[in-house]
Amino acid sequence: MARKDELGRAGEDRAADHLRSRGYEILDRNWRCDQGELDIVALGDDGVVAVEVKTRSGTRFGHPFEAVDERKLRRLWRLAYAWRRAHPELARGRRLCVDVIALIGPDPAVALLEHAEGLW
């Protein structure tokens, strides 16, 4: 596995741990459909959350949040709705939202973690 892929996977693991520590239940990891992939789908007090995880070893190429532009956010919403259609028993009657978790540092286990919630 390439170093970039290892960094990304470790970042997703850390993000899932962060969500669990805040009381979220992880429903899916790396959920795929014909439109793409959601890194994490979790259930929190506010409903179902589709979470995009961006892990970078540093900010040389910008902050990880900058990688989630309007186009990417629209795609995440399409994927979140696709997940909801595929899992009506888990999503019924629950609010749907999109979050982004950014990790910055060479070691995701101790990297700076920022969680942007409820993105539109």
Summary of the structure (lengths in Angstrom):
residues: 120
radius of gyration: 13.8
end to end distance: 33.6
largest distance: 42.9
contacts: 360
relative contact order: 0.21
helix: 37%
strand: 35%
